[in-house]
Amino acid sequence: MEYSYKKKFTFEQRIQESQTLLNRYKGRIPVICEKDPKSSLKSIDKIQFLCPYDMNITQFNFLIRRNLKLAEEVSIYLLINGKKAIGGDETMQYLYQTHKDKDGFLYITYASEIFWG
């Protein structure tokens, strides 16, 4: 998946931004979260997040759901780099250490599935 954030800013600009955020906000992880292009969900206005190291992906999922103002029957799932599904108990620190991009950001994609009954 191509992230609009990567298209909007050069690699050097993204490195500078991530380093600035990491230095300014100790204990926080810079995350870019965008909608999967195939998803019927709306896009969120804010795509850049600073997450605490100990935040787990379930908490991040709740944060995204709240931003989207989703109905209860709509489920969302999160993917790392648009490919790998994320387990609910993984911390942002673990995900950052294992999946951060070369530019210093962690990229997460959200998409929807609707469950009936």
C-alpha positions, 0 to 999 in steps of 0.5 A, spaced: 500 500 500 502 506 498 501 511 504 499 518 502 503 521 507 509 518 503 507 521 497 506 528 500 513 528 504 520 526 501 523 521 505 528 526 508 522 530 510 519 524 514 526 522 517 527 529 520 519 529 522 520 523 526 526 524 529 523 531 531 517 528 534 522 522 538 526 527 541 521 532 543 516 527 546 520 521 549 516 515 551 512 516 545 512 513 538 510 516 531 504 513 528 501 514 521 494 511 520 491 511 514 484 508 511 485 502 506 484 504 499 479 498 498 475 500 505 468 503 505 470 507 511 471 514 511 478 517 512 480 520 518 482 527 518 488 526 523 493 521 520 499 522 525 499 520 532 503 520 538 502 513 542 505 511 548 510 505 548 505 501 553 499 502 549 496 496 546 493 495 539 486 494 542 487 501 545 489 504 538 483 500 535 479 504 540 482 511 538 481 510 531 474 507 532 472 513 536 475 518 531 471 514 525 464 515 530 463 507 528 456 504 529 457 498 534 456 493 528 461 495 524 468 492 526 475 494 524 481 491 523 488 494 523 494 492 518 502 493 519 504 496 513 498 495 509 499 487 509 500 484 516 494 483 521 496 486 528 494 482 534 490 485 540 495 485 545 501 487 542 504 494 544 506 500 540 513 499 542 513 492 540 510 494 533 515 500 532 521 496 534 519 490 529 516 494 524 518 501 523 519 504 517 526 506 515 523 514 515 522 513 523 514 512 523 510 506 524 505 505 518 498 502 520 492 501 515 485 500 517 479 497 514 472 494 515 468 488 516 461 488 517 458 482 522 451 481 522 448 477 528 
